[in-house]
Amino acid sequence: MKDSNPILNRGLTIVEVVIATSIILAFLLALFAVNNLYLRTAFLNTGSVKATLLVEEGLEAIRFLRDSSWDDKILVLTPGTNYSLIFESNSWQTTTTNVFIDGTFERILTLSEVYRDGSDDIVSSGGTLDPDTRLVTVSVSWRVGSATTTKSISTYLSNISDE
């Protein structure tokens, strides 16, 4: 059986094409919006990832200094003083001068004295000074827009050598 009105069939085909094109266009616009959101998020996280790596590197550097010489590299550092780490002459060094990494990140290293009670447990107040242990805090700060963001980590560092 033949359609009695072929013009009507051609019109429906054009409407179908317009609807299909609109659906595809809406899908592509949504895909571009999701991609844009992903890229913005990825660029914002770049600073956080770099800061995390710099904090971990700071801990490794202070462990290197401990392993080099507890007496010459750790005990000479004044507790409560902010230090920066620099790598020169194939070795890590501490300095009280602010050092900016990539012109953006500032890494600060602070050591604190550790006290122990009669059971040899670390205590926050009172107790006896442990000359072979320091609390190490490494912080990395950088600017994000008009705010400063900081990542930090703390750990205990002990003299494990026979010096």
C-alpha positions in Angstrom: 0.0 0.0 0.0 1.3 3.4 -0.9 1.2 6.5 1.2 -1.2 9.0 -0.2 0.8 12.1 0.9 4.6 11.8 0.2 5.2 15.5 1.2 4.1 14.7 4.7 6.6 11.9 5.0 9.5 14.2 3.8 8.4 16.7 6.5 8.6 14.1 9.3 12.1 13.1 8.2 13.3 16.7 8.5 11.7 17.0 12.0 13.4 13.7 13.0 16.8 15.0 11.8 16.3 18.3 13.7 15.4 16.4 16.9 18.3 14.0 16.5 20.7 16.9 15.9 19.4 18.6 19.0 19.9 15.5 21.2 23.5 15.1 19.9 24.2 18.8 20.4 22.9 18.6 24.0 25.1 15.6 24.7 28.2 17.3 23.3 27.5 20.5 25.3 27.2 18.4 28.5 30.4 16.6 27.6 32.3 19.8 27.1 31.0 21.2 30.5 32.1 18.0 32.3 35.6 18.3 30.6 35.9 21.9 31.6 35.0 21.1 35.2 37.6 18.2 35.2 40.3 20.5 33.9 39.6 23.3 36.5 39.7 20.7 39.3 42.9 19.1 37.9 44.7 22.5 37.8 43.6 23.4 41.3 44.9 20.1 42.7 48.3 20.5 41.1 49.6 22.8 43.9 48.3 20.4 46.5 50.1 17.4 44.9 53.4 19.3 44.6 53.1 20.5 48.2 52.5 16.9 49.4 55.6 15.7 47.5 57.7 18.6 49.0 56.5 17.7 52.5 57.6 14.1 52.0 60.9 15.2 50.5 61.5 17.4 53.6 61.1 14.4 55.9 63.4 12.4 53.8 66.0 15.2 53.8 65.9 15.5 57.6 66.3 11.7 57.9 69.3 12.1 55.6 70.8 14.7 57.9 70.1 12.5 60.9 71.9 9.6 59.2 74.8 11.8 58.2 75.5 13.0 61.8 73.1 13.4 64.6 75.5 15.6 66.6 76.6 17.8 63.7 73.3 18.1 61.7 70.5 17.7 64.2 71.6 18.7 67.7 73.0 22.0 66.3 69.5 23.1 65.2 67.8 25.3 67.7 64.4 23.9 68.8 61.5 26.1 67.8 63.4 27.9 65.0 62.1 27.8 61.4 64.6 26.3 59.0 64.5 25.9 55.2 66.1 23.0 53.4 68.5 23.5 50.4 70.3 21.0 48.3 73.8 22.1 47.4 77.1 20.4 46.9 75.3 17.1 46.6 74.0 17.3 50.1 71.0 18.7 52.1 71.7 21.7 54.3 69.5 23.8 56.6 69.3 27.5 56.6 67.3 30.2 58.4 66.8 32.1 55.2 63.4 31.6 53.5 63.6 29.5 50.4 60.9 29.5 47.8 60.7 26.4 45.6 59.6 27.2 42.0 59.0 30.7 43.2 55.7 29.5 44.9 56.2 27.0 47.6 57.8 27.8 51.0 59.0 24.8 53.0 59.6 25.2 56.7 61.2 22.7 59.0 60.9 23.0 62.8 62.3 20.8 65.5 61.0 20.5 69.0 62.5 18.9 72.1 60.9 15.7 73.4 60.3 14.8 77.0 59.6 11.4 78.5 58.0 10.2 81.7 59.3 7.5 84.1 57.9 4.8 81.9 59.9 6.2 78.9 56.7 7.4 77.2 56.6 10.7 75.4 54.7 13.4 77.3 53.6 16.8 76.3 54.6 18.5 79.5 56.9 17.6 82.4 59.2 14.6 82.2 62.8 14.3 81.4 64.4 15.7 78.2 65.3 13.0 75.7 68.5 14.3 73.9 68.2 11.5 71.3 64.7 12.4 70.0 63.2 15.4 68.3 59.7 16.1 67.1 60.1 17.3 63.4 57.4 19.3 61.7 57.7 20.0 57.9 55.2 22.5 56.5 54.8 23.7 52.9 52.8 26.9 52.2 51.7 28.4 48.9 49.2 31.0 47.7 46.0 30.0 46.0 44.2 33.1 44.9 44.1 35.5 47.8 44.5 32.8 50.5 47.5 30.8 51.7 47.3 27.0 51.9 49.5 24.9 54.1 50.2 21.2 54.2 52.3 19.8 57.1 53.4 16.6 58.7 55.0 15.8 62.0 57.0 12.8 63.1 59.6 11.8 65.7 63.2 11.6 64.8 65.6 9.5 66.9 69.3 9.1 67.0 69.6 5.5 65.9 73.4 5.5 65.4 76.0 4.4 67.9 77.6 7.9 68.2 
